[in-house]
């Protein structure tokens, strides 16, 4: 399998897990999400940036929320 395709699949899984985490909360910082999901905070931060570019989450100071 192409490594870029594998990378895209894992990104999709992380993005889905992160979005599901934030859908169940009013808001949280990336550190809390990383702790809950058992992933490195840098992966969570990159995922949140991708989700922000898609308009699915917004940032309020240091807290991230699902976009209204």
Secondary structure as GFF3:
##gff-version 3
##sequence-region A 1 68
A	DSSP	alpha_helix	3	23	.	.	.	ID=ss1
A	DSSP	alpha_helix	30	37	.	.	.	ID=ss2
A	DSSP	alpha_helix	41	53	.	.	.	ID=ss3
A	DSSP	beta_strand	57	60	.	.	.	ID=ss4
A	DSSP	beta_strand	63	66	.	.	.	ID=ss5
###
